[in-house]
């Protein structure tokens, strides 16, 4: 029935918004913005009608949640970085029908998930920033998924991603893109040092670790990456404990995935964190093989989990 046409790991650094504005940071994140434009172009070319964003700025303490209101519109100021994103207007259509389909599939797969279509809850900037550059004309519908999960196992996030892919392919008449909106390493510069680290990664260790991870993606070392992910999420200061990445790998097929990442915006440092825009080709997956691969990882993931 439906189709998953594109999957990507994307940046949402708030300095992209500063890059639009007059001042010393104007134009400094154009490469990241251009990467978003390219991903949007590919989505249009593939006939995508809805973009589902795994948002590492939506913090939840229980269950998984989807914001699938019919329409999003407002003025947003970041509570974390109000000097970076202040009074930013946003508007995008939502997709309640798909949101409910996704949530039901996750629940059927044993991952407790709630879809919120009648809500006053607005999206966080992990969704709003990419929609600003990918969807300025409101061509796409958008759904935001909570991916800053404080009390969740990574393997459940993998299963959520896989269930969502199955839901699209089996129960939705349309074409969907999935975006993991979050950084690689996410160790912010210490207070007082932010200007010095505006375009740097916090430590050589984290930068080298991130580069090795990207190399794995480009070379298709998915078995190895999936084994490393829980420890990378903690020791590598992964944003949102890397739940967005786990969800994306679930969509792709976890350790059975055979594609290779294409880097759209090369790795860069921002306020100490490591950032990238990368697209992952969608490959066919065997519906029986993937759950087995996920189950084999569950015990180790729970042992590593600090969440």
C-alpha positions in Angstrom: 0.0 0.0 0.0 2.1 2.9 1.3 5.8 3.6 0.8 8.7 4.8 2.9 10.7 6.8 0.4 13.4 8.5 2.4 15.2 8.2 5.7 17.8 10.7 7.1 19.7 11.7 10.2 19.6 15.5 10.3 20.8 18.5 12.3 18.5 21.0 13.9 21.1 23.3 15.4 19.4 26.6 16.4 22.3 28.5 14.9 20.7 27.8 11.6 18.0 30.3 12.5 20.7 32.8 13.6 22.3 32.2 10.2 19.3 33.9 8.6 19.4 37.0 10.7 21.6 40.1 10.4 24.5 39.9 12.8 27.8 38.2 13.3 26.4 34.7 12.7 24.6 35.5 9.4 25.3 32.9 6.7 27.4 30.7 8.9 25.1 27.7 8.8 24.2 27.9 5.1 25.7 24.5 4.5 23.3 22.9 7.0 20.3 24.9 5.5 21.3 23.8 2.0 21.4 20.2 3.2 17.8 20.5 4.5 16.8 22.0 1.1 18.4 19.1 -0.7 16.6 16.5 1.5 13.3 18.3 0.9 14.0 18.3 -2.9 14.4 14.5 -2.7 11.2 14.1 -0.7 9.3 16.1 -3.4 10.9 14.1 -6.1 9.9 10.8 -4.4 6.3 12.0 -3.9 6.4 12.2 -0.1 3.2 13.6 1.4 4.2 13.4 5.1 7.5 13.8 7.0 7.7 12.0 10.4 10.3 13.6 12.7 11.9 11.8 15.6 12.4 14.8 17.8 15.2 14.7 20.4 13.9 17.9 22.0 10.5 16.4 22.9 11.1 15.1 26.4 8.8 12.4 27.7 8.9 10.3 30.9 6.5 7.5 30.1 5.3 5.9 26.9 6.0 7.1 23.4 4.0 10.0 21.9 3.1 11.4 18.5 1.9 14.9 17.9 -0.4 14.5 15.0 -2.6 17.6 15.3 -4.3 18.7 12.0 -2.3 21.9 11.9 0.6 23.5 13.6 0.9 27.3 13.7 2.5 29.7 16.2 5.4 31.7 17.4 8.2 29.8 19.0 11.0 30.7 21.5 13.3 28.1 22.8 13.3 27.7 26.5 16.8 26.2 26.3 18.4 28.7 24.0 16.1 31.8 23.9 19.1 33.9 22.6 19.3 31.6 19.5 15.6 31.0 18.7 13.3 33.8 19.7 9.9 34.6 18.3 10.3 32.3 15.3 7.0 31.9 13.4 6.0 28.4 12.2 3.2 26.8 10.3 2.8 23.3 8.8 -0.1 20.9 8.3 -0.3 17.7 10.3 -1.6 14.3 9.5 -3.9 12.9 12.3 -4.9 9.8 10.2 -1.4 8.6 9.7 -0.5 9.4 13.3 -3.2 7.1 14.6 -2.1 4.4 12.2 1.5 4.6 13.4 0.5 4.6 17.0 -1.8 1.6 16.6 0.9 -0.4 14.8 3.4 0.4 17.6 0.9 -0.8 20.3 0.2 -3.9 18.3 3.9 -4.6 18.3 4.1 -4.2 22.1 5.4 -0.6 22.2 3.1 1.6 24.2 2.4 4.7 22.1 -0.2 7.5 22.2 -1.3 9.6 19.3 -2.3 13.2 20.1 -4.5 14.8 17.5 -6.8 17.0 19.6 -4.1 18.8 21.5 -2.7 22.3 22.2 0.8 20.9 22.4 3.1 22.5 19.9 6.2 20.9 18.3 9.7 21.4 19.7 12.5 22.9 17.7 13.8 19.5 16.7 10.8 19.4 14.4 10.3 23.2 13.8 13.8 23.9 12.6 13.8 21.2 9.8 10.3 22.1 8.8 11.3 25.7 8.5 13.9 24.8 5.8 12.2 21.8 4.3 8.6 22.9 4.3 8.4 26.7 4.1 5.5 26.4 1.5 3.7 23.8 3.6 4.0 21.2 0.8 4.4 18.4 3.3 2.3 17.3 6.3 4.3 16.7 9.5 4.2 14.4 12.5 6.4 14.8 15.5 7.5 11.8 17.6 8.9 12.1 21.1 12.6 11.0 21.0 14.1 12.4 24.2 13.0 9.4 26.2 14.1 9.4 29.8 12.7 6.0 31.0 12.9 3.9 27.8 15.0 1.1 26.4 16.8 1.7 23.1 15.6 -1.6 21.8 12.0 -0.4 22.3 12.8 2.6 20.1 14.1 0.3 17.5 10.9 -1.7 17.6 8.9 1.5 17.3 10.7 2.4 14.1 10.1 -1.0 12.6 6.4 -1.0 13.5 6.0 2.5 11.9 7.6 1.2 8.7 5.3 -1.8 8.6 2.3 0.5 9.3 3.1 2.8 6.4 3.7 -0.1 4.0 0.6 -2.1 5.1 -2.0 0.4 6.3 -1.3 3.8 4.7 -2.0 4.9 1.2 0.7 7.5 0.8 4.4 8.1 0.8 6.4 8.9 4.0 9.9 10.2 5.0 11.4 9.6 8.4 13.9 12.0 9.9 16.0 11.4 13.0 16.4 14.9 14.2 19.4 15.0 16.6 23.2 15.4 16.8 25.8 12.7 17.1 27.9 13.6 20.2 26.0 16.2 22.2 28.4 17.5 24.8 27.6 21.3 24.9 30.5 23.6 25.6 30.8 24.5 29.2 29.0 27.7 30.3 31.2 30.7 29.5 33.0 28.9 26.6 30.2 28.7 24.1 31.5 31.4 21.8 34.9 29.7 21.7 33.2 26.4 20.6 30.6 27.9 18.2 32.2 25.9 15.4 34.0 23.2 17.3 33.3 19.8 18.9 33.9 19.6 22.7 36.7 17.1 22.7 39.0 15.3 20.3 37.8 12.0 21.7 34.2 12.8 20.8 35.1 14.2 17.4 37.1 11.1 16.5 34.3 8.8 17.8 31.7 10.6 15.7 33.9 10.3 12.6 34.2 6.6 13.2 30.5 6.3 13.5 29.9 8.2 10.2 32.5 5.9 8.6 30.5 2.9 9.7 27.4 4.4 8.2 29.1 5.1 4.9 30.6 1.6 4.8 27.5 -0.2 5.8 28.9 -1.7 9.0 25.4 -2.0 10.5 26.0 -5.1 12.6 28.9 -3.4 14.3 27.1 -0.1 14.7 24.0 -1.7 16.2 26.2 -3.5 18.8 27.9 -0.2 19.7 24.9 2.0 19.8 23.9 1.7 23.5 27.4 2.4 24.7 27.9 5.2 22.1 24.7 6.8 23.3 26.1 7.1 26.8 29.9 7.5 26.5 29.5 9.6 23.3 26.9 11.9 24.9 24.4 11.1 22.2 21.6 13.6 21.9 18.3 12.3 23.4 20.3 9.2 24.4 20.2 8.4 20.6 16.6 7.3 20.7 16.1 9.1 17.3 18.9 7.1 15.8 17.5 3.8 17.2 14.1 4.6 15.8 15.6 5.4 12.4 17.5 2.1 12.4 14.3 0.4 13.2 12.7 1.9 10.1 15.7 0.8 8.0 15.8 -2.7 9.3 18.3 -2.6 12.2 21.4 -4.8 11.8 19.9 -6.5 8.7 20.0 -3.1 6.8 22.3 -3.3 3.8 22.3 0.3 2.6 25.2 2.9 2.9 24.7 6.4 4.1 25.2 9.4 1.8 26.5 12.5 3.6 24.6 15.6 2.4 26.1 18.1 4.8 29.5 17.0 6.1 30.1 16.6 9.8 30.6 19.9 11.6 30.9 21.2 15.2 28.3 23.5 16.8 28.6 24.8 20.4 30.6 21.7 21.2 28.2 19.2 19.6 28.8 17.0 16.5 26.3 17.5 13.6 25.5 16.1 10.2 22.9 15.7 7.5 23.0 12.2 6.0 20.5 10.2 3.9 20.0 6.4 4.2 18.7 4.6 1.1 15.5 2.6 1.7 16.1 -1.1 1.0 13.5 -4.0 1.1 13.3 -5.8 4.4 12.0 -9.3 5.4 9.3 -8.8 7.9 10.3 -12.0 9.8 14.1 -11.4 9.9 14.0 -7.9 11.4 12.2 -8.8 14.7 14.6 -11.6 15.2 17.6 -9.3 14.8 16.0 -6.8 17.2 15.3 -9.5 19.8 18.9 -10.7 19.7 20.0 -7.2 20.8 17.4 -6.7 23.5 19.3 -8.3 26.4 22.5 -6.4 25.8 20.7 -3.1 25.3 18.9 -3.4 28.6 22.2 -4.2 30.3 23.8 -1.1 28.9 20.8 1.2 29.4 21.1 4.0 31.9 17.6 5.3 31.1 
